[in-house]
């Protein structure tokens, strides 16, 4: 899908699933469907803003900066066949916001099912997506800098205002975040995606700080934040997540 504001690609599996739903080909659906997704409890959540974070950098940023309730409101349970996996995403109701923390990897062939089920379980007005990609995939003059880069994409009818720089053309967004954004575009939903491009697969303090500007935008301002004292304490205890590049060949 190519739009004036940039490019994103949901992958062949998602496009097949979209065609599949339109054609209502149940036999073919059984062949490509590998998971079953259940929302517990099954009651629909309601909010003005639905925030979805994907991946280690984005979900850790939320954990470090946002005072998320200890107990989730609902969870997304993934089954393979009749067996429930440990791959679970949690949803939190925070006043007029529903926050989804997705710390698992969802296979491209499962992105359509995940998107359809999760988006259907929440009644919302707007959507914000947070995610990250490796910097080598970024096509930009900033690619050769040592800092992580923050960009945004949004649907064509979006009314979100942001001080973040728009993602340059000719870049490609793939996977589940792209599936969510494409779903929102198709259904004329006001959606905004923040994406960081990380220098390393190792998530450190700098990886998290790359997301900081989003907290100044109207949509994210409503989230309950930790105090400066609490933040300082949390960062002192944070050693990073993953394997540092410099240690890969030791």
KAVENCOR-V774665 format. One record per backbone hydrogen bond with DSSP energy under -1.0 kcal/mol. CO is the residue of the C=O (numbers start at 1). NH is the residue of the N-H. E is the energy in kcal/mol with one decimal. If there is no record, write none. Layout:
co={CO/CO}
nh={NH/NH}
e={E/E}
This chain:
co={1/3/6/11/12/13/14/15/16/17/18/19/20/20/24/25/26/28/29/36/38/40/45/48/49/50/51/52/53/55/56/57/58/59/60/61/62/65/66/74/75/76/77/78/79/80/83/86/89/90/91/91/92/94/96/96/97/98/99/100/101/102/107/108/110/111/112/113/114/115/116/121/123/126/127/128/129/130/131/133/134/135/140/142/149/151/152/153/155/165/173/175/176/177/178/179/180/181/182/183/184/185/190/191/192/193/194/195/196/197/198/203/204/205/206/208/209/211/212/213/214/217/220/224/227/228/229/230/231/232/233/241/244/245/247}
nh={8/6/3/15/16/17/18/19/20/21/22/23/24/25/26/29/30/32/33/79/77/75/123/126/98/128/100/130/102/59/60/61/62/63/64/65/66/226/68/91/40/89/38/85/36/83/80/88/76/101/73/74/99/97/48/49/94/51/92/53/90/55/110/111/114/115/116/117/118/119/120/45/47/50/192/52/194/54/196/198/137/138/143/145/197/195/167/193/158/152/9/179/180/181/182/183/184/185/186/187/189/188/127/155/129/153/131/151/133/149/135/241/208/209/210/211/212/214/215/216/217/221/223/67/231/232/233/234/235/236/237/203/247/248/250}
e={-1.6/-1.9/-2.2/-1.9/-2.4/-1.9/-2.1/-2.3/-2.3/-2.2/-1.8/-2.0/-1.4/-1.3/-1.2/-1.7/-1.8/-1.6/-2.0/-3.4/-3.2/-2.4/-3.6/-1.6/-2.3/-2.4/-3.2/-2.5/-2.5/-2.2/-2.1/-2.0/-1.9/-2.2/-2.3/-2.1/-2.5/-1.7/-2.0/-3.1/-2.4/-1.5/-2.7/-2.8/-2.6/-1.4/-2.6/-1.3/-3.4/-2.7/-2.4/-1.8/-2.9/-2.0/-2.5/-1.5/-3.5/-2.7/-2.8/-2.6/-1.6/-1.5/-2.0/-1.1/-2.4/-2.5/-2.7/-2.4/-2.4/-2.3/-1.2/-2.4/-2.8/-2.6/-2.2/-2.9/-3.4/-2.8/-1.8/-2.1/-1.6/-1.9/-1.3/-1.6/-2.8/-2.6/-2.6/-3.7/-1.9/-1.2/-3.5/-1.8/-2.3/-2.3/-2.6/-2.3/-2.3/-2.2/-2.7/-2.0/-3.4/-1.2/-2.2/-2.1/-2.7/-2.1/-2.0/-2.6/-2.6/-1.9/-2.9/-2.2/-1.5/-2.6/-1.2/-1.5/-1.1/-2.0/-1.9/-1.6/-1.2/-1.6/-1.5/-3.0/-2.7/-2.4/-2.0/-2.3/-2.5/-1.7/-1.0/-2.8/-1.8/-1.7/-1.2}
